[in-house]
Amino acid sequence: MTEITLLLRAAGAGDSHAGDQVVSLLYDELHRLARSRLQHAGELTLLDATSLVHESYLHLQRAGELDFANRRHFLAYAAKVMRNIVIDIARAAQSGRRGGAALHVTLNTEVGDSVAVPEDELLRVHEALDELAGVDARLAQVVEMRYFGGLSEAEIADCLGVTARTVQRDWQKARLFLAMALKA
């Protein structure tokens, strides 16, 4: 059992010092996740990667005692928290205005990594992802971890306990579902 897994278990049992140590040890990975998340968000937020990591940490602290099985599970949860923070900022930016031309959303991470997504598209993707979660929760997890978290297929497979090929198939199914949902 790794040091991080032991610390995560201690944090789950209520040891706040262990939780602080986990964040300290995984800070570089959390920072990478934040950079990936903000790259997709574009100019919609004044947060930088460091601020997003710190805001996520505060959210984790407020959530109380969380139980994580391992490092991957913790990072997947952190990616989801970061996604929610950016979505909340996008919603706040959208609350003052309505309408606008609908733009095509590319769900290919290879192309999307270099292109910023406007906040209205980000909200549409979020709503479509919630709809996908209602149909198949694992497909939604794959999208969150890959598109929003920047994890590789191998990392996602390890986290979900499936093969990399299953993750590839899930990614294809999820992209098709989301493309149909975003056309409507």
Short mmCIF file of the C-alpha atoms (twelve columns), coordinates in Angstrom:
data_MODEL
# 
_entry.id   MODEL 
# 
loop_
_atom_site.group_PDB 
_atom_site.id 
_atom_site.type_symbol 
_atom_site.label_atom_id 
_atom_site.label_alt_id 
_atom_site.label_comp_id 
_atom_site.label_asym_id 
_atom_site.label_seq_id 
_atom_site.Cartn_x 
_atom_site.Cartn_y 
_atom_site.Cartn_z 
_atom_site.pdbx_PDB_model_num 
ATOM 1   C CA . MET A 1   0.000   0.000  0.000   1 
ATOM 2   C CA . THR A 2   1.466   3.351  -1.014  1 
ATOM 3   C CA . GLU A 3   2.041   6.321  1.251   1 
ATOM 4   C CA . ILE A 4   -0.720  8.273  -0.493  1 
ATOM 5   C CA . THR A 5   -3.231  5.447  -0.029  1 
ATOM 6   C CA . LEU A 6   -2.396  5.284  3.683   1 
ATOM 7   C CA . LEU A 7   -2.777  9.048  3.994   1 
ATOM 8   C CA . LEU A 8   -6.083  8.969  2.095   1 
ATOM 9   C CA . ARG A 9   -7.405  6.338  4.487   1 
ATOM 10  C CA . ALA A 10  -6.276  8.397  7.482   1 
ATOM 11  C CA . ALA A 11  -7.925  11.485 5.992   1 
ATOM 12  C CA . GLY A 12  -11.106 9.490  5.433   1 
ATOM 13  C CA . ALA A 13  -11.044 8.590  9.112   1 
ATOM 14  C CA . GLY A 14  -10.994 12.281 10.031  1 
ATOM 15  C CA . ASP A 15  -7.281  13.154 10.165  1 
ATOM 16  C CA . SER A 16  -7.180  16.615 8.563   1 
ATOM 17  C CA . HIS A 17  -3.374  16.704 8.730   1 
ATOM 18  C CA . ALA A 18  -3.241  13.576 6.526   1 
ATOM 19  C CA . GLY A 19  -5.554  15.279 4.015   1 
ATOM 20  C CA . ASP A 20  -3.234  18.282 3.903   1 
ATOM 21  C CA . GLN A 21  -0.277  15.968 3.275   1 
ATOM 22  C CA . VAL A 22  -2.095  14.261 0.384   1 
ATOM 23  C CA . VAL A 23  -2.737  17.579 -1.302  1 
ATOM 24  C CA . SER A 24  0.872   18.602 -0.718  1 
ATOM 25  C CA . LEU A 25  2.225   15.358 -2.213  1 
ATOM 26  C CA . LEU A 26  -0.148  15.473 -5.199  1 
ATOM 27  C CA . TYR A 27  0.076   19.236 -5.748  1 
ATOM 28  C CA . ASP A 28  1.904   18.932 -9.083  1 
ATOM 29  C CA . GLU A 29  -0.699  16.510 -10.456 1 
ATOM 30  C CA . LEU A 30  -3.531  18.694 -9.186  1 
ATOM 31  C CA . HIS A 31  -1.887  21.687 -10.846 1 
ATOM 32  C CA . ARG A 32  -1.688  19.737 -14.136 1 
ATOM 33  C CA . LEU A 33  -5.388  18.882 -13.875 1 
ATOM 34  C CA . ALA A 34  -6.212  22.537 -13.209 1 
ATOM 35  C CA . ARG A 35  -4.182  23.698 -16.218 1 
ATOM 36  C CA . SER A 36  -6.007  21.167 -18.394 1 
ATOM 37  C CA . ARG A 37  -9.395  22.256 -17.054 1 
ATOM 38  C CA . LEU A 38  -8.658  25.953 -17.580 1 
ATOM 39  C CA . GLN A 39  -7.309  25.342 -21.073 1 
ATOM 40  C CA . HIS A 40  -10.772 24.074 -22.036 1 
ATOM 41  C CA . ALA A 41  -12.469 26.959 -20.246 1 
ATOM 42  C CA . GLY A 42  -10.641 29.680 -22.179 1 
ATOM 43  C CA . GLU A 43  -11.053 33.271 -21.061 1 
ATOM 44  C CA . LEU A 44  -14.228 32.786 -19.042 1 
ATOM 45  C CA . THR A 45  -12.539 32.866 -15.676 1 
ATOM 46  C CA . LEU A 46  -10.002 35.011 -13.893 1 
ATOM 47  C CA . LEU A 47  -8.721  31.926 -12.097 1 
ATOM 48  C CA . ASP A 48  -5.306  30.601 -12.928 1 
ATOM 49  C CA . ALA A 49  -4.286  26.991 -12.337 1 
ATOM 50  C CA . THR A 50  -2.900  27.702 -8.864  1 
ATOM 51  C CA . SER A 51  -6.098  29.487 -7.809  1 
ATOM 52  C CA . LEU A 52  -8.214  26.623 -9.147  1 
ATOM 53  C CA . VAL A 53  -6.160  24.083 -7.168  1 
ATOM 54  C CA . HIS A 54  -6.560  26.172 -4.016  1 
ATOM 55  C CA . GLU A 55  -10.294 26.684 -4.588  1 
ATOM 56  C CA . SER A 56  -10.652 22.918 -5.115  1 
ATOM 57  C CA . TYR A 57  -8.758  22.277 -1.890  1 
ATOM 58  C CA . LEU A 58  -11.131 24.585 -0.013  1 
ATOM 59  C CA . HIS A 59  -14.088 22.726 -1.528  1 
ATOM 60  C CA . LEU A 60  -12.621 19.399 -0.405  1 
ATOM 61  C CA . GLN A 61  -12.111 20.804 3.093   1 
ATOM 62  C CA . ARG A 62  -15.731 22.021 3.247   1 
ATOM 63  C CA . ALA A 63  -16.998 18.645 2.018   1 
ATOM 64  C CA . GLY A 64  -15.747 17.072 5.226   1 
ATOM 65  C CA . GLU A 65  -14.577 13.504 5.600   1 
ATOM 66  C CA . LEU A 66  -14.302 11.939 2.169   1 
ATOM 67  C CA . ASP A 67  -13.184 8.357  1.676   1 
ATOM 68  C CA . PHE A 68  -10.901 7.707  -1.305  1 
ATOM 69  C CA . ALA A 69  -9.673  4.230  -2.189  1 
ATOM 70  C CA . ASN A 70  -6.449  5.372  -3.841  1 
ATOM 71  C CA . ARG A 71  -4.580  8.184  -5.593  1 
ATOM 72  C CA . ARG A 72  -6.500  7.766  -8.888  1 
ATOM 73  C CA . HIS A 73  -9.857  7.926  -7.124  1 
ATOM 74  C CA . PHE A 74  -8.777  11.125 -5.352  1 
ATOM 75  C CA . LEU A 75  -7.554  12.705 -8.612  1 
ATOM 76  C CA . ALA A 76  -10.767 11.746 -10.424 1 
ATOM 77  C CA . TYR A 77  -12.782 13.400 -7.661  1 
ATOM 78  C CA . ALA A 78  -10.521 16.478 -7.757  1 
ATOM 79  C CA . ALA A 79  -11.055 16.741 -11.542 1 
ATOM 80  C CA . LYS A 80  -14.811 16.670 -10.980 1 
ATOM 81  C CA . VAL A 81  -14.557 19.362 -8.290  1 
ATOM 82  C CA . MET A 82  -12.509 21.538 -10.653 1 
ATOM 83  C CA . ARG A 83  -15.069 21.016 -13.394 1 
ATOM 84  C CA . ASN A 84  -17.862 22.104 -11.068 1 
ATOM 85  C CA . ILE A 85  -15.981 25.228 -10.006 1 
ATOM 86  C CA . VAL A 86  -15.392 26.267 -13.626 1 
ATOM 87  C CA . ILE A 87  -19.028 25.474 -14.510 1 
ATOM 88  C CA . ASP A 88  -20.219 27.647 -11.625 1 
ATOM 89  C CA . ILE A 89  -18.073 30.516 -12.891 1 
ATOM 90  C CA . ALA A 90  -19.426 30.031 -16.422 1 
ATOM 91  C CA . ARG A 91  -22.995 30.057 -15.102 1 
ATOM 92  C CA . ALA A 92  -22.323 33.263 -13.208 1 
ATOM 93  C CA . ALA A 93  -20.917 34.854 -16.375 1 
ATOM 94  C CA . GLN A 94  -23.940 33.672 -18.379 1 
ATOM 95  C CA . SER A 95  -26.507 34.822 -15.837 1 
ATOM 96  C CA . GLY A 96  -26.351 38.390 -17.117 1 
ATOM 97  C CA . ARG A 97  -26.884 37.639 -20.793 1 
ATOM 98  C CA . ARG A 98  -29.008 35.408 -22.942 1 
ATOM 99  C CA . GLY A 99  -28.925 34.208 -26.522 1 
ATOM 100 C CA . GLY A 100 -25.999 34.194 -28.887 1 
ATOM 101 C CA . ALA A 101 -25.066 32.122 -31.882 1 
ATOM 102 C CA . ALA A 102 -24.671 28.407 -31.261 1 
ATOM 103 C CA . LEU A 103 -21.202 27.153 -32.055 1 
ATOM 104 C CA . HIS A 104 -20.069 23.645 -32.906 1 
ATOM 105 C CA . VAL A 105 -18.425 21.844 -29.968 1 
ATOM 106 C CA . THR A 106 -15.508 19.546 -30.693 1 
ATOM 107 C CA . LEU A 107 -15.229 16.666 -28.219 1 
ATOM 108 C CA . ASN A 108 -11.952 15.412 -29.627 1 
ATOM 109 C CA . THR A 109 -9.382  16.071 -26.898 1 
ATOM 110 C CA . GLU A 110 -6.518  16.198 -29.379 1 
ATOM 111 C CA . VAL A 111 -8.057  19.185 -31.157 1 
ATOM 112 C CA . GLY A 112 -9.827  20.612 -28.117 1 
ATOM 113 C CA . ASP A 113 -6.684  20.802 -25.999 1 
ATOM 114 C CA . SER A 114 -5.476  23.772 -27.993 1 
ATOM 115 C CA . VAL A 115 -8.796  25.595 -28.444 1 
ATOM 116 C CA . ALA A 116 -10.612 27.557 -25.740 1 
ATOM 117 C CA . VAL A 117 -14.324 26.813 -25.389 1 
ATOM 118 C CA . PRO A 118 -16.715 29.765 -24.890 1 
ATOM 119 C CA . GLU A 119 -18.753 29.630 -21.678 1 
ATOM 120 C CA . ASP A 120 -22.093 29.013 -23.423 1 
ATOM 121 C CA . GLU A 121 -20.647 25.914 -25.097 1 
ATOM 122 C CA . LEU A 122 -19.133 24.813 -21.821 1 
ATOM 123 C CA . LEU A 123 -22.576 24.994 -20.190 1 
ATOM 124 C CA . ARG A 124 -24.184 23.065 -23.071 1 
ATOM 125 C CA . VAL A 125 -21.540 20.335 -22.742 1 
ATOM 126 C CA . HIS A 126 -22.168 20.239 -18.982 1 
ATOM 127 C CA . GLU A 127 -25.939 19.819 -19.481 1 
ATOM 128 C CA . ALA A 128 -25.407 17.122 -22.121 1 
ATOM 129 C CA . LEU A 129 -22.972 15.363 -19.780 1 
ATOM 130 C CA . ASP A 130 -25.573 15.379 -17.001 1 
ATOM 131 C CA . GLU A 131 -28.045 13.812 -19.445 1 
ATOM 132 C CA . LEU A 132 -25.446 11.177 -20.377 1 
ATOM 133 C CA . ALA A 133 -24.880 10.398 -16.680 1 
ATOM 134 C CA . GLY A 134 -28.587 9.615  -16.416 1 
ATOM 135 C CA . VAL A 135 -28.275 7.094  -19.239 1 
ATOM 136 C CA . ASP A 136 -24.883 5.559  -18.407 1 
ATOM 137 C CA . ALA A 137 -22.847 6.806  -15.447 1 
ATOM 138 C CA . ARG A 138 -19.588 5.149  -16.553 1 
ATOM 139 C CA . LEU A 139 -19.685 6.890  -19.932 1 
ATOM 140 C CA . ALA A 140 -20.081 10.211 -18.131 1 
ATOM 141 C CA . GLN A 141 -17.131 9.356  -15.867 1 
ATOM 142 C CA . VAL A 142 -14.970 8.594  -18.887 1 
ATOM 143 C CA . VAL A 143 -15.823 11.985 -20.427 1 
ATOM 144 C CA . GLU A 144 -15.183 13.824 -17.151 1 
ATOM 145 C CA . MET A 145 -11.826 12.176 -16.637 1 
ATOM 146 C CA . ARG A 146 -10.662 12.478 -20.232 1 
ATOM 147 C CA . TYR A 147 -12.154 15.738 -21.482 1 
ATOM 148 C CA . PHE A 148 -12.316 17.703 -18.258 1 
ATOM 149 C CA . GLY A 149 -9.568  15.999 -16.248 1 
ATOM 150 C CA . GLY A 150 -7.038  15.402 -19.010 1 
ATOM 151 C CA . LEU A 151 -6.371  11.797 -17.943 1 
ATOM 152 C CA . SER A 152 -5.122  9.257  -20.467 1 
ATOM 153 C CA . GLU A 153 -7.079  6.151  -21.456 1 
ATOM 154 C CA . ALA A 154 -4.726  3.997  -19.375 1 
ATOM 155 C CA . GLU A 155 -5.202  6.196  -16.298 1 
ATOM 156 C CA . ILE A 156 -8.983  6.140  -16.734 1 
ATOM 157 C CA . ALA A 157 -8.964  2.350  -17.176 1 
ATOM 158 C CA . ASP A 158 -6.921  1.976  -14.003 1 
ATOM 159 C CA . CYS A 159 -9.254  4.264  -12.070 1 
ATOM 160 C CA . LEU A 160 -12.447 2.551  -13.270 1 
ATOM 161 C CA . GLY A 161 -11.072 -0.984 -13.085 1 
ATOM 162 C CA . VAL A 162 -11.669 -1.739 -16.778 1 
ATOM 163 C CA . THR A 163 -9.420  -2.264 -19.787 1 
ATOM 164 C CA . ALA A 164 -8.081  0.549  -21.948 1 
ATOM 165 C CA . ARG A 165 -10.075 -0.886 -24.875 1 
ATOM 166 C CA . THR A 166 -13.282 -0.589 -22.832 1 
ATOM 167 C CA . VAL A 167 -12.407 3.048  -22.149 1 
ATOM 168 C CA . GLN A 168 -11.882 3.597  -25.898 1 
ATOM 169 C CA . ARG A 169 -15.304 2.096  -26.672 1 
ATOM 170 C CA . ASP A 170 -16.937 4.098  -23.888 1 
ATOM 171 C CA . TRP A 171 -15.288 7.273  -25.218 1 
ATOM 172 C CA . GLN A 172 -16.649 6.596  -28.712 1 
ATOM 173 C CA . LYS A 173 -20.167 5.931  -27.390 1 
ATOM 174 C CA . ALA A 174 -20.078 9.013  -25.171 1 
ATOM 175 C CA . ARG A 175 -18.887 11.242 -28.023 1 
ATOM 176 C CA . LEU A 176 -21.729 10.022 -30.233 1 
ATOM 177 C CA . PHE A 177 -24.305 10.588 -27.503 1 
ATOM 178 C CA . LEU A 178 -22.983 14.051 -26.703 1 
ATOM 179 C CA . ALA A 179 -22.803 15.031 -30.364 1 
ATOM 180 C CA . MET A 180 -26.472 14.109 -30.763 1 
ATOM 181 C CA . ALA A 181 -27.434 15.906 -27.557 1 
ATOM 182 C CA . LEU A 182 -25.555 19.060 -28.560 1 
ATOM 183 C CA . LYS A 183 -27.224 19.185 -32.015 1 
ATOM 184 C CA . ALA A 184 -30.682 19.411 -30.421 1 
# 
